[in-house]
């Protein structure tokens, strides 16, 4: 049985992910008036043992089962998963202390922790797990971008602390997808509306997590206090204050004044600002491991790009190392692989890495019949110039600067690159409509990849499926992608991923440019900061404030 992806919702989530360097997922929001704290009633009982942190948007409605406007970072502080995603893609027990998978890969039995309570002291058990799943499945179309949701056949309470999930077909990423921040995290009984449909709102933000929302003023701040009844290791700090500061430069100024203890994330400040703060020596700074790969997607449907030699020539024909260092101030690093090798199933992918080689680029273009005639600056074939358009997000300064660098370098090869800046929504729409020559893209990161990335390659109407149309092995590639999601043999799965990712890259329609990373800048009295393995999680697990 072929596993189908809901195209509409895949496109919806992809808009979110493409918006990487402008901070993902959300816009300003508020709770209902009963949840909002009025200015004249805000407590001033802020602890000295508090980390103050800035975010571009309001934390949102704190509903674990919906998307915008609730912010992922805030959801992950209050709500927890059955399974957690750790470094290197290791999946570890969380609210489930263990699980069993049937031989046919369809049944998952979760053995729940028996020492967990929600923040209101009510019990976490199989009944409430099922109630959360039932709420999610009431709105399956809303959540079907997550592959396993639409494959759920039934859920069952086996006993008080044992929960069974039954799928229609095997789908190996199920455990990995249970680690994502939304929608499969668990709301306490008191948070459910009377009809159980959380898509319309919740009664209270009751979770099992290490933090509880304590004070809140719409579009200004949210204070989370430590959940002293937390079942796991208690956080070192007593409070986290999230200040809403939409402007990046204002965040920098607030940090320099000492009003913030921490700046963290992707695109929260410019890379120039990050390097400037780092250069002062007055602050601590950290850069994460790769969280995604910045890529160029080449449309092989376009005649001038259908020849693999042209695509390879373009890859050889720009100095990736110099461009990444110049554009990102060395924060990002040159990428040799289309999915970072610190993700599951990616460390054994064998591809021919491409180093800057102008002569090789020119040779390949000559072999493809694109010749540079005497007295001409642009290569021609059959009287047609070698002219290509590159589309980029006009709000993304890194994409724009990289596009300008490519334009300059490829001009030296005899290639005209026209660069066109468009709004994000236009970029996505043109990509999925196959109305582009080249486009910037980035894959999704942990805990979504590699399976989410290869899923979209196989999904018609998204952009990738059409872009690789001239691949001679396209049918075999799509068959392998369908197979890898259902295989229950670990060795076979690894081999399939190696072949899929290797083939996608070798055919040259996806060119890796750089590895995107998260940054953090923090005051000298902040210690034990570490980046979460899950790209969307909060970073407050081990952080401390020194007295």
C-alpha positions as CSV (number, residue, x, y, z in Angstrom):
1,X,0.0,0.0,0.0
2,X,1.4,3.4,-1.0
3,X,1.5,6.0,1.8
4,X,0.0,9.3,0.5
5,X,0.9,12.7,1.9
6,X,-1.8,15.3,2.2
7,X,-0.4,17.9,-0.2
8,X,-2.3,20.9,1.1
9,X,-1.0,20.6,4.6
10,X,2.5,19.7,3.5
11,X,2.5,23.0,1.6
12,X,1.2,24.8,4.7
13,X,4.0,23.5,6.9
14,X,6.6,24.1,4.3
15,X,5.7,27.8,4.3
16,X,6.5,27.8,8.0
17,X,9.9,26.0,7.5
18,X,11.0,28.2,4.6
19,X,10.7,31.3,6.8
20,X,13.8,30.2,8.6
21,X,15.9,33.3,9.1
22,X,13.0,35.5,10.0
23,X,12.0,33.2,12.9
24,X,9.6,30.4,12.3
25,X,6.0,29.6,13.1
26,X,3.8,32.3,14.3
27,X,2.4,35.8,14.6
28,X,1.2,37.9,17.5
29,X,-1.8,36.6,19.4
30,X,-3.5,36.7,22.8
31,X,-5.4,34.4,25.1
32,X,-9.0,34.9,25.9
33,X,-9.6,37.8,28.2
34,X,-9.9,35.5,31.1
35,X,-6.4,34.3,30.6
36,X,-4.7,37.6,30.0
37,X,-3.1,39.5,32.8
38,X,-3.9,43.2,32.9
39,X,-1.1,45.7,33.3
40,X,-2.2,47.0,36.7
41,X,-2.5,43.5,38.1
42,X,0.9,42.1,37.0
43,X,2.9,40.7,39.9
44,X,6.3,42.2,40.5
45,X,7.5,39.1,42.3
46,X,10.2,38.3,39.8
47,X,12.8,36.0,41.1
48,X,16.5,36.9,41.1
49,X,17.0,33.3,39.8
50,X,15.3,34.2,36.5
51,X,16.5,34.1,32.9
52,X,15.1,36.9,30.7
53,X,14.9,36.0,27.0
54,X,13.5,37.8,23.9
55,X,11.3,36.4,21.2
56,X,9.9,38.2,18.1
57,X,6.3,37.3,18.8
58,X,3.8,36.7,21.5
59,X,3.9,33.2,22.9
60,X,0.3,32.7,21.7
61,X,-2.6,30.6,23.0
62,X,-0.5,27.8,24.5
63,X,-2.6,25.1,22.8
64,X,-0.6,22.0,22.2
65,X,-2.8,20.7,19.4
66,X,-2.8,23.7,17.0
67,X,-0.3,25.8,15.1
68,X,-0.1,29.5,14.6
69,X,-0.2,31.7,16.7
70,X,1.2,29.5,19.4
71,X,5.0,29.5,19.5
72,X,6.9,26.2,19.4
73,X,9.4,27.3,22.0
74,X,6.7,28.0,24.5
75,X,4.7,24.9,23.8
76,X,7.8,22.8,24.4
77,X,8.3,24.3,27.9
78,X,4.8,23.3,29.1
79,X,3.9,20.1,27.1
80,X,5.9,16.9,26.7
81,X,6.0,14.0,24.3
82,X,6.0,10.2,24.7
83,X,9.4,10.1,23.1
84,X,12.2,12.7,22.9
85,X,14.7,13.3,20.2
86,X,18.3,13.5,21.3
87,X,21.7,14.2,19.7
88,X,22.5,12.1,16.7
89,X,18.8,11.3,16.2
90,X,18.7,9.0,19.2
91,X,15.1,8.5,20.3
92,X,14.8,8.2,24.1
93,X,11.9,7.4,26.5
94,X,10.1,10.4,27.9
95,X,6.5,10.2,29.1
96,X,6.7,6.6,27.8
97,X,9.4,4.7,29.6
98,X,9.4,2.0,27.0
99,X,7.6,0.8,23.9
100,X,7.1,-2.3,21.8
101,X,6.5,-2.5,18.1
102,X,4.8,-5.5,16.5
103,X,6.6,-7.7,14.0
104,X,4.5,-6.3,11.2
105,X,5.3,-2.7,12.2
106,X,1.6,-1.7,12.7
107,X,1.1,-1.9,16.5
108,X,2.9,0.3,19.0
109,X,2.5,-0.4,22.7
110,X,3.6,2.4,25.0
111,X,4.4,1.7,28.7
112,X,3.8,5.0,30.4
113,X,5.7,6.4,33.4
114,X,3.7,6.0,36.6
115,X,5.3,8.9,38.5
116,X,4.0,11.7,36.3
117,X,1.4,14.3,37.2
118,X,0.2,17.3,35.3
119,X,0.9,20.8,36.8
120,X,-2.5,20.7,38.5
121,X,-1.5,17.4,40.3
122,X,-3.9,15.2,38.2
123,X,-2.6,11.9,37.0
124,X,-0.9,11.3,33.6
125,X,-2.2,7.9,32.4
126,X,-3.4,6.0,29.3
127,X,-6.9,7.5,29.5
128,X,-5.6,11.0,29.1
129,X,-3.2,9.9,26.4
130,X,-6.1,8.5,24.4
131,X,-8.1,11.7,25.0
132,X,-5.4,13.7,23.5
133,X,-5.1,11.4,20.5
134,X,-8.8,11.5,20.0
135,X,-8.8,15.3,20.0
136,X,-6.1,15.3,17.4
137,X,-7.9,12.7,15.2
138,X,-11.1,14.8,15.3
139,X,-9.1,17.2,13.0
140,X,-7.0,14.7,11.1
141,X,-6.9,16.9,8.0
142,X,-5.3,19.7,10.0
143,X,-2.5,17.4,11.1
144,X,-2.0,15.1,8.2
145,X,1.2,16.8,7.2
146,X,2.7,14.6,9.9
147,X,2.8,11.3,8.1
148,X,1.6,8.9,10.8
149,X,-1.5,10.8,11.8
150,X,-3.6,9.9,8.8
151,X,-2.4,6.3,9.1
152,X,-3.8,5.7,12.6
153,X,-6.4,3.0,12.5
154,X,-7.3,3.0,16.2
155,X,-6.1,3.9,19.7
156,X,-6.7,1.8,22.8
157,X,-6.3,1.9,26.6
158,X,-4.8,-1.4,27.5
159,X,-4.6,-0.6,31.2
160,X,-4.0,2.4,33.4
161,X,-0.4,2.9,32.2
162,X,-0.4,1.1,28.8
163,X,-1.5,2.7,25.6
164,X,-1.8,1.0,22.2
165,X,-1.6,2.8,18.8
166,X,-2.5,0.8,15.7
167,X,-1.7,1.9,12.2
168,X,-3.3,0.9,8.9
169,X,0.1,0.2,7.3
170,X,3.7,0.1,8.7
171,X,5.3,3.5,8.9
172,X,8.7,3.5,10.5
173,X,9.0,7.3,11.3
174,X,6.1,7.0,13.7
175,X,8.3,7.1,16.8
176,X,10.4,9.9,15.4
177,X,7.3,11.9,14.6
178,X,6.0,11.5,18.1
179,X,9.0,13.5,19.2
180,X,7.9,16.7,17.4
181,X,6.7,19.7,19.4
182,X,3.2,19.6,18.0
183,X,0.5,18.3,17.7
184,X,1.1,15.1,19.8
185,X,1.9,16.5,23.2
186,X,-0.3,16.1,26.2
187,X,-2.9,18.4,27.8
188,X,-4.3,17.7,31.2
189,X,-8.0,16.9,31.7
190,X,-8.7,20.4,33.0
191,X,-7.5,22.0,29.8
192,X,-10.1,20.3,27.6
193,X,-13.2,22.1,26.5
194,X,-16.5,20.3,27.2
195,X,-16.8,18.8,23.8
196,X,-13.2,17.7,23.7
197,X,-12.4,19.6,20.5
198,X,-9.2,21.4,21.3
199,X,-8.9,22.9,17.8
200,X,-11.4,25.6,19.0
201,X,-9.3,26.5,22.1
202,X,-8.4,25.1,25.5
203,X,-9.6,26.0,29.0
204,X,-6.1,26.1,30.6
205,X,-2.5,25.4,29.8
206,X,-2.1,22.3,31.9
207,X,0.9,20.2,31.0
208,X,3.4,17.8,32.5
209,X,6.5,19.9,31.5
210,X,9.1,21.6,33.7
211,X,7.4,25.0,33.3
212,X,4.0,26.5,34.0
213,X,2.8,29.8,32.5
214,X,2.5,32.1,35.5
215,X,2.1,35.7,34.3
216,X,1.3,37.1,30.9
217,X,0.6,40.3,29.1
218,X,-0.4,40.1,25.4
219,X,2.4,41.2,23.0
220,X,4.6,42.3,26.0
221,X,5.8,39.4,28.0
222,X,5.2,35.9,29.5
223,X,6.7,34.6,32.7
224,X,7.0,30.8,33.2
225,X,7.7,29.5,36.6
226,X,9.3,26.3,37.5
227,X,7.0,23.4,38.0
228,X,8.2,22.2,41.4
229,X,6.1,19.0,41.1
230,X,7.9,18.1,37.9
231,X,8.5,14.4,37.6
232,X,12.0,14.8,36.0
233,X,15.1,16.8,36.9
234,X,14.0,20.2,38.1
235,X,15.4,23.2,36.1
236,X,18.1,25.2,37.8
237,X,16.4,28.5,37.4
238,X,13.0,29.4,39.0
239,X,11.6,31.6,36.2
240,X,11.9,32.2,32.5
241,X,10.7,35.6,31.3
242,X,10.0,35.9,27.6
243,X,9.9,39.5,26.4
244,X,8.2,40.2,23.1
245,X,10.6,42.3,21.0
246,X,9.7,42.2,17.3
247,X,12.7,44.1,16.0
248,X,16.1,42.4,15.8
249,X,18.2,45.5,16.4
250,X,16.1,46.4,19.4
251,X,16.8,42.9,20.8
252,X,20.6,43.6,20.5
253,X,20.3,47.0,22.3
254,X,18.2,45.4,25.1
255,X,20.8,42.7,25.5
256,X,23.7,45.2,25.6
257,X,21.8,47.3,28.2
258,X,21.6,44.1,30.3
259,X,17.8,43.8,30.0
260,X,18.2,40.4,28.5
261,X,20.2,37.4,29.7
262,X,20.0,35.4,26.5
263,X,19.4,35.7,22.7
264,X,18.9,32.4,21.0
265,X,17.6,30.9,17.8
266,X,17.8,31.3,14.0
267,X,17.5,34.8,12.5
268,X,16.8,36.4,15.9
269,X,19.6,38.9,15.2
270,X,21.7,39.4,12.1
271,X,24.9,37.4,11.8
272,X,26.9,40.7,11.7
273,X,25.4,41.6,15.1
274,X,26.2,38.2,16.4
275,X,29.8,38.5,15.3
276,X,30.0,42.1,16.7
277,X,28.8,40.9,20.1
278,X,31.2,38.0,20.0
279,X,34.1,40.3,19.2
280,X,33.7,42.4,22.3
281,X,34.6,39.6,24.6
282,X,32.0,40.8,27.1
283,X,29.6,38.0,26.4
284,X,29.4,34.2,26.0
285,X,28.5,32.9,22.6
286,X,27.6,29.5,21.1
287,X,26.9,28.1,17.7
288,X,25.0,24.9,17.2
289,X,25.6,21.8,15.2
290,X,23.9,22.0,11.7
291,X,20.1,22.1,12.0
292,X,19.4,22.1,8.2
293,X,21.0,22.5,4.8
294,X,20.6,25.6,2.7
295,X,20.2,24.4,-0.8
296,X,19.7,25.5,-4.5
297,X,16.9,23.5,-6.2
298,X,17.4,23.3,-10.0
299,X,14.3,22.7,-12.2
300,X,15.3,19.9,-14.7
301,X,12.1,20.6,-16.6
302,X,13.8,23.7,-18.0
303,X,15.6,22.8,-21.3
304,X,18.8,24.6,-20.4
305,X,19.0,22.8,-17.1
306,X,17.9,19.3,-18.2
307,X,21.4,18.3,-19.0
308,X,23.3,16.9,-15.9
309,X,26.5,18.4,-17.2
310,X,25.1,21.9,-17.0
311,X,23.9,21.3,-13.4
312,X,27.3,19.9,-12.5
313,X,29.0,22.9,-14.1
314,X,27.1,25.3,-12.0
315,X,28.0,23.4,-8.9
316,X,31.7,23.4,-9.8
317,X,31.5,27.0,-10.9
318,X,31.2,28.9,-7.6
319,X,33.5,29.2,-4.6
320,X,31.1,27.8,-2.0
321,X,33.6,28.1,0.9
322,X,34.4,31.8,0.2
323,X,30.7,32.6,-0.3
324,X,29.6,31.0,2.9
325,X,32.4,32.6,4.9
326,X,31.7,36.0,3.4
327,X,27.9,36.0,3.6
328,X,27.5,34.3,7.0
329,X,30.7,35.6,8.6
330,X,31.7,32.0,9.1
331,X,28.7,31.2,11.3
332,X,27.4,28.7,8.7
333,X,29.8,26.2,7.1
334,X,30.1,24.9,3.6
335,X,27.8,22.0,3.0
336,X,28.8,18.8,1.1
337,X,25.6,16.9,1.7
338,X,21.9,17.8,1.1
339,X,21.0,16.6,4.6
340,X,23.4,17.2,7.5
341,X,25.4,14.1,8.5
342,X,24.4,14.5,12.2
343,X,20.9,13.3,11.3
344,X,19.7,9.7,11.3
345,X,20.6,7.5,8.3
346,X,22.8,10.2,6.8
347,X,26.3,9.3,7.9
348,X,26.8,6.6,5.3
349,X,25.6,8.5,2.2
350,X,28.3,8.2,-0.5
351,X,28.4,11.1,-3.0
352,X,31.1,12.8,-5.0
353,X,31.7,16.0,-3.2
354,X,32.2,19.0,-5.5
355,X,35.1,21.5,-5.0
356,X,35.4,24.8,-6.7
357,X,36.9,24.2,-10.2
358,X,36.3,26.8,-12.8
359,X,38.1,24.9,-15.6
360,X,36.0,21.8,-14.9
361,X,32.8,23.9,-15.0
362,X,33.8,25.4,-18.4
363,X,34.7,21.9,-19.8
364,X,31.3,20.5,-18.8
365,X,29.5,23.4,-20.4
366,X,31.5,22.9,-23.6
367,X,30.7,19.2,-23.6
368,X,27.0,20.0,-23.1
369,X,27.1,22.1,-26.3
370,X,27.0,25.5,-24.6
371,X,29.9,27.3,-26.3
372,X,31.4,30.8,-25.8
373,X,31.8,32.3,-29.2
374,X,34.5,34.7,-29.9
375,X,33.6,38.3,-29.0
376,X,30.6,37.1,-26.8
377,X,30.3,37.1,-23.1
378,X,27.4,34.6,-22.9
379,X,27.4,31.0,-24.0
380,X,25.0,29.9,-26.7
381,X,23.5,26.7,-28.0
382,X,21.5,26.7,-31.2
383,X,21.5,30.5,-31.1
384,X,20.0,30.6,-27.6
385,X,21.9,32.3,-24.8
386,X,22.5,30.3,-21.5
387,X,20.3,32.4,-19.3
388,X,18.8,31.3,-16.0
389,X,16.6,32.9,-13.4
390,X,17.2,32.4,-9.6
391,X,14.3,33.2,-7.3
392,X,14.9,34.2,-3.7
393,X,12.9,35.5,-0.7
394,X,13.2,39.3,-0.8
395,X,13.0,39.5,3.0
396,X,16.0,37.1,3.4
397,X,19.2,39.0,3.2
398,X,21.4,35.9,3.1
399,X,19.5,34.5,0.1
400,X,19.9,37.9,-1.7
401,X,23.6,38.2,-1.0
402,X,24.2,34.6,-2.1
403,X,22.2,35.2,-5.2
404,X,24.4,38.2,-6.1
405,X,27.5,36.2,-5.5
406,X,26.3,33.4,-7.8
407,X,25.4,36.0,-10.4
408,X,28.9,37.4,-10.4
409,X,30.7,34.0,-10.4
410,X,28.6,32.4,-13.1
411,X,29.0,35.4,-15.3
412,X,32.7,34.4,-15.5
413,X,31.6,31.0,-16.9
414,X,29.5,32.7,-19.6
415,X,26.2,32.2,-17.8
416,X,23.6,35.0,-17.3
417,X,21.9,34.6,-14.0
418,X,18.9,36.9,-13.5
419,X,18.1,37.1,-9.8
420,X,14.5,37.9,-8.8
421,X,13.4,38.7,-5.2
422,X,9.8,37.8,-4.4
423,X,7.7,37.6,-1.2
424,X,7.8,34.3,0.7
425,X,4.2,33.3,-0.3
426,X,5.1,34.0,-4.0
427,X,8.3,32.0,-3.7
428,X,6.3,29.0,-2.3
429,X,3.5,29.3,-4.9
430,X,5.9,29.5,-7.8
431,X,7.9,26.6,-6.5
432,X,5.0,24.3,-6.2
433,X,3.6,25.4,-9.6
434,X,7.0,24.5,-11.2
435,X,7.3,28.1,-12.4
436,X,11.0,28.6,-11.6
437,X,14.5,27.8,-13.0
438,X,16.3,27.8,-9.7
439,X,15.1,28.4,-6.1
440,X,16.5,28.6,-2.6
441,X,15.3,26.0,-0.2
442,X,16.3,24.4,3.1
443,X,15.3,21.1,4.5
444,X,13.3,20.7,7.8
445,X,15.8,19.7,10.4
446,X,15.5,17.5,13.5
447,X,13.3,15.7,14.3
448,X,11.7,15.7,10.9
449,X,14.5,14.6,8.6
450,X,15.5,12.7,6.6
451,X,12.0,11.2,6.1
452,X,10.1,14.4,5.8
453,X,12.6,15.7,3.2
454,X,12.4,12.7,1.0
455,X,8.6,12.7,1.4
456,X,8.3,16.1,-0.2
457,X,10.6,15.0,-3.0
458,X,8.0,12.3,-3.8
459,X,5.0,14.6,-3.3
460,X,3.4,15.8,-6.5
461,X,2.5,19.5,-6.6
462,X,5.1,20.6,-4.1
463,X,8.0,21.4,-6.5
464,X,10.7,18.8,-6.0
465,X,8.8,16.0,-7.7
466,X,8.5,18.1,-10.9
467,X,12.0,19.6,-10.6
468,X,13.6,16.1,-10.8
469,X,11.6,15.1,-13.9
470,X,14.6,14.6,-16.1
471,X,16.3,12.2,-13.6
472,X,16.8,9.0,-15.6
473,X,16.1,7.0,-12.4
474,X,13.1,9.0,-11.2
475,X,10.6,6.1,-11.1
476,X,13.0,3.9,-9.1
477,X,13.8,6.8,-6.8
478,X,10.1,7.3,-6.0
479,X,9.7,3.6,-5.4
480,X,12.5,3.6,-3.0
481,X,11.1,6.6,-1.1
482,X,7.8,4.8,-0.8
483,X,9.5,1.6,0.4
484,X,11.8,3.2,3.0
485,X,8.8,4.5,5.0
486,X,7.3,1.1,5.3
487,X,10.4,-1.2,5.8
488,X,10.7,-2.7,9.2
489,X,14.3,-3.9,8.6
490,X,16.8,-1.4,10.0
491,X,19.7,-2.4,7.7
492,X,17.4,-2.2,4.6
493,X,16.2,1.2,5.7
494,X,19.8,2.5,6.0
495,X,20.7,1.2,2.6
496,X,17.6,2.7,1.0
497,X,18.4,6.1,2.5
498,X,22.0,6.0,1.4
499,X,20.8,5.3,-2.2
500,X,18.0,7.8,-2.1
501,X,20.0,10.7,-0.7
502,X,23.1,9.8,-2.8
503,X,21.1,9.7,-6.0
504,X,19.2,13.0,-5.4
505,X,22.6,14.7,-5.0
506,X,24.5,13.0,-7.7
507,X,22.0,14.0,-10.3
508,X,22.6,17.6,-9.5
509,X,19.1,19.1,-9.1
510,X,19.8,19.8,-5.4
511,X,23.0,21.7,-4.6
512,X,23.9,21.9,-1.0
513,X,25.3,25.4,-0.1
514,X,25.7,25.7,3.7
515,X,24.7,24.2,7.0
516,X,22.2,26.4,8.8
517,X,23.0,26.8,12.5
518,X,21.4,28.3,15.6
519,X,23.2,31.0,17.6
520,X,23.2,32.0,21.2
521,X,24.6,35.1,23.0
522,X,24.3,35.3,26.8
523,X,25.6,37.3,29.7
524,X,28.6,36.1,31.6
525,X,26.5,35.0,34.6
526,X,24.6,32.5,32.5
527,X,26.1,29.1,32.5
528,X,25.4,25.5,31.3
529,X,23.7,26.7,28.1
530,X,23.3,23.9,25.5
531,X,21.4,23.7,22.3
532,X,18.5,21.2,22.2
533,X,18.8,18.3,19.7
534,X,15.3,19.0,18.5
535,X,15.3,22.2,16.5
536,X,12.0,23.4,17.9
537,X,12.5,22.7,21.6
538,X,13.3,25.3,24.3
539,X,17.0,25.5,25.5
540,X,16.3,26.0,29.2
541,X,16.8,22.5,30.5
542,X,20.2,22.9,32.1
543,X,20.7,26.7,32.1
544,X,21.8,28.4,35.3
545,X,22.3,31.9,36.6
546,X,25.4,32.4,38.7
547,X,25.1,34.5,41.8
